Amino acid sequence: MTSSFLGTTATFQPGSFTMPAEYYVSPEVFEEEIERIALRQWHCVGRSERIANPGDYFLRMIAGEPLIIVRDRHGALRAHFNVCRHRGTRLCDAASGHFSETIQCPYHAWTYTTDGRLIGAPQMQDVPGFDKAEHGLHQAAIAEWEGFLFVNLDPDPVPFETAFAPVLDRFGRFGLSKLRIGRQVSYEIASNWKLIFQNYSECLHCPTIHPELSCKLPYQSGANDLTSGPFLGGYMEITEGNESVTMSGRLSARLLADDLPAEDRRRAYYYTLMPNMFLSIHPDYLVYYMVWPQAVDRTIVESEWLFHPDAASEPGFNPDDAVAMWDLTNRQDWHITEESMIGVKSRRYRPGPYSARESVPAAWDRAYLEMMGRLGG
């Protein structure tokens, strides 16, 4: 049997059920997710344009670990743990900014270069055996893909090129690395992060929850091209008479790429990339989401809308048309996931059967359970 949250072609396994309540409501499961998933996988942390120049930085918190994402004085990307090697104090508390030359601890003035080397440690010269070279900042692995930055906290991570092999070359025709941020919106959602992933992974709910979206994207249109594993999704067909998925149905900006293939001018692509990214590509803009679990029943989602690098300077640029479409749709989604969270907490909740139109969330569940060690590899 084949089906899809977008259309057809995804293999569906009859008998698939939603997961037991413990996966959504148990603090113990949430803590296990930190150990098995959050501390081992590659997380999207934002766009490289945020640190375009040497010394530029922004902060991130992943699974309780504070990080400084910085471009060092030589132009290399770094992900330093925001922890002084002296007494453990947080080095930097401003969400973003620029280091002129060094990073200095506000407590006892230990000082580091932007590449993480310790160069100043007051009063340590008389400590026998003390070596500055042994006390540089701890670092996490960092990688760049299509203009997105990814960080992995594992001391010995799976190489990024290996982990992201299914999508490394999939989106080259869109020129994603050149796109520029046009808008940013953050949401706080009273729901478990997995309910948010599962909701994004199907459009069976779209006619009921998203009437404004459904007239632009028929939920039975399109097909999936990633149907198993940690990366899932595919495309939907834009309804005839509309140029893009905006409130007006018109293009909000010039096309993402000047040589965009004709079929991509009539499609929108939607993917989930475990463990924290949604990627939504339209002919004239991209919107992506970073999902940050805060507690078993609280999640922060950050979204950014990206456009052609020349779009902002051209007449007719109307990013609000695209932002309004998805801000409305997102809020509808966040609300229904909060309602789902309330229901799953009920003592009467039992796992329910997935329909053939929900093959992708069923596949997402399997990928999640494999990461958690609940299924065979």
N, C-alpha and C positions, 0 to 999 in steps of 0.2 A: 504494500500500500504506500502511496506517495502523497505528500502534502507539504504545507509550508505556512508560516505566519504571513508570508507575502503572497504566495500563490501556490505553485506546485513544484515538484521534484525533490522534496526532502523526504528521506525514508522515515516512516513512522512505525514504531513498534507497538502493535496492539497490546493492551494490557498495562500501558504506562500509567502510573498514578502520581499525583502530587506527593510531596515529601511529608513525613510526619511532623506534627506541631513542634517537636523538640528542636528541629532545625531553625525555627523562626523565633522561639520564645525562650530558649535555654541560655542563660548566661555562660554555662559551662561550654556549650557548643560554640558560642561566640569567642570565648577565650581560645578554644582549640583552633578556630579559624585563623586567629592571629598567628599561632605557631605554625600551622600547616600551610596556610595560604599567604597571609600578609607579609610574613617574614621571609618568604621564599620566591615570590613571583615578581615580575617586572611591572611596576606601577607607572602609569602616565602621570606626570607632575605638572605639565603645562607646555607652553610653546617656547622654542628657543629664542624668539624675538624679545622675550622678556629680559634676557641677559645678552643683548646684542653686542655689548662692548666689554672689554676687559675690566673687571671690578664690579660689574653689575651682578646683583644677586636677588633672590627671593627665598623665603622660608617655606618649608613644608613639614607637616607632621604625618608620619606613616606608622600606623600600629603603635602609637605612643612614642615613637622615636623622632626627635627633633633634628631637622636637616637644614643646611644652608646649601642651596643650589646656586653656584657661582661660576662665572667665566674667569679663570685666573689671568694673571698679567700677561701670560703667553698666549691667551686665547683658548686654552683647553677647558673643557667642561669638567666641573668637579661637583661632587655631592658630599660635603663634609658633615659629619655628625656635629650638631650645634652644642658641643659639650667640651668645656675646657679640660685639658689633660692634667690640670693642677688639682682642683677641688670639685670638678664636675659642673661648674656653673654654666648656665646658658650664655653663650658668647654674644649673641645678637638677638634683640627682641623686635626690631622694626621689620614689618612684613616684607618689605622690599627696599632696595636702595642701591648704593654704590660704595664700594670700598676703594679709597684713593690708592692705598698701597698695602695696608695690612689689616688684620682682624685682631682686635685686642679685647681681652677679657675685662669686663667692668669691675671685677672683684679684686684681683691682685696683679692685673696688668700683664699677664702672660700674653705674648704677642706672636702672631702667626702670619706667614705670607699667605696670599690668596690661593697658593697651591697646597697649603696645609702644613708647611714646615714651621717648626718653632724657632723663632729667632730672638726672643726676649723672655727671660725668666728671672725677675728681680730676686736677689738674695739667694739664688740657687748656686752661685759660683763656688760657695764654700761647702756644698754638699758632696761628700766623697762619691765618686762614680757616676755623678749625674751627667747625662749626655743629652743635649738638646735634640740630637738626631733620633733619639728613641722616643720622643714625646710629641711627635707631630699629630695633627688631628686625625682621628679615625675617619675613614672614607667608605662610602657605599659605591657600588658599581653604577655607572651612568651611561646611557646611550642615547643617540638621536636617530629618529626615523621620521622622514617626511616632515621635518620641522617640529615634531613632538619630542619631548624629553621623557625618558623613562629611567626609573631608579629601582635597584634591587638591593635589599638589605642583607641578603644571604652572604656570608663571608666567602663562599665558593659557589656563586650563582651559575645556573645554566647560561651559556653565552646568549646574548640577546638575539644574534642571528639564528641560533638554533631554535630558541623559544618562539620567535616570531616568523619562522620560515614560511608558514602558510600565507602570510600577508605581505611579506617584504616587498615584492614587486607587483602587487596586485593593483595599486592605485596610481602608478606613475603617470598615466595619461591626464590626470586631473591637476598636476602641478602643485600638489599639496604643500611642498616645502616652501613655496614662494608666497603662500597666502598670508594675509595680515589680519590681526584681530580687529573686529569692528565693534563688538558689544560683548559684555560680560554680565551674567546673572547667576546668583547663588540661591539655593533653596535649602531649607531645613525641613526634613520629612520625618514624621512620627511613624516610621515603618522599618522593618528589617530590610537590609540591603538586598537580600536575595529576592524578595518580592518585587523590588524595583527592577532588577535584572530580568526576571521572568515576565513582567509586564511589558518591558521594552521588546521582548523576544516574540511577541505575537500581535496580530492585528485583528483577531477575531472579535475583540472588544471594541474596535474602532467605530462601527456604526452606532453603537449604544453610547459610548463615552465621548467620541470625537466627531460630531456631525460636521464641524467646520473643516476638519481634515479629510473626512471621508469623501467629500465632494471633489477633492483634488487628487486623492489616492484611493481608488477602489480596493478594499481589503483583499479581494480575490485575485488581484492582478499580480504579475511578476513571478519571480522564482528565486529560490535560494541557491547559492553556489558554495557556501560553507555550511555543512550540515552535521558535523560531529567535531568533538574536541573543544578546546577553550575559546575558539573564535568561530562565531556563528552569524549567519545572515545572508542577505542578498538584495534584490532590487524590487521596486514597485513601479508600475507604469503611471505616469502623470496623465490625468484625464484630459481628453481632447478639449481644446478651447482654453486650456491653462498652459502657461509657459513655465511655471515653477510652483513650488509649494509655499506660497505666500498668502496673506489675507486677500489680496486683490487677484491673485492668480497670475500676475505679471512678474517679469524678472525684477529683482530688487537691485541688481547690479549687472555688470558685464559678465559673460560666462567665465567660469574658473580658469579655463584655458582657451586660447584663441583657436586652437585646432581640435577642440573637443569633438569626438565622434558623434555622428548624427543620433545614434541610438541612446547615447548618454544625455542628450539634450531633452529626451522624453522620459527619463528615468530618475528615481531617487533611490539611493543605496543606504541600507541600514545594517550595522554590524555591532555585535557585542564582542569586546576583547577583554577576556578575564585578566586580572581580577577587578579592574576599576574603570573601564572605558567603554563608552558608547560612541560610535562614529556614524554620522548622518551626512551624506554627500548629495547635494542637489546641483542642478546645472550652473547656478549662479552664486551659491554659497555653501559653506560647510558649517554645521554645528556639531560640536563634540561635547561630551560630558565626562567629568571625573567623579566617580562615586566613592565617598569617604565614609565608611561605617564608623559611627561614634559610640554606639552601644547596641545591644540586641534589638532595641526598638527605636533607634534614632540614627538617621543618615543625613549627611550633607552632600548635595550634588552641586558641583560647579559647572557652568556651561559657558562656552565661548562661541561666537559666530565669526567665521573667517570669510574673507572676500579676496578677490583678485587684488594684487598689490597696487594696481592703478585705479581701482574702482572709486576710492574716496575722492579723487580729484576730478571725476567725470560728472557731467550733468546727468540727472536721472538717478543718481545713486540714492537708494531708499532702503537702508538696512532695517528700518523700523517695520517694514512690510514683512520681512522674514522673521524678525525677532518676535513680533506680535503673534504670528502664526504659532510659533513653537512655545512661546511663553504661555499662551492659552492652553495649548495641548499638554504641555508639561504639567501645568497646575491641575488639569483634569486627571492626568496620570497619577500625580502624587496623591491627590485626594483618594482615588480608588485604591491605591496601595495602602493608604492609612485605614480605609474601611476593611481591606483584606486582613491587615494586621489585627484589627479588633476581632474579626471573625475567627482567625486562626488561634487566638488566645482562648477561645471558648472550650470548655470541657467537652462539648459535643462535636468539635471539629474532628473529622476523620479524613485521611487522604482520599481525594476524589479522582475519577478517571479523566485523563486527557483525551480530547477529541483528536481526530486526524488533522485538524487545523491548528493543533498545538504541538506539533512535532518538534519545533525548535526549543520551546521551554523544556520539553521532556529531554531533549538532547543536552540542554544546558544543565539540567539536574544531574545527568549522568557525568558530565565533565566535572561538576562541583564535587560530587560524591567520590570520584576518582582522586581529586586533589586532597580530599579529606581522608583517603585511605579506606573508604567504605566499599569500593568496588575493585575488582582486579584490574591491573593496568593493561 
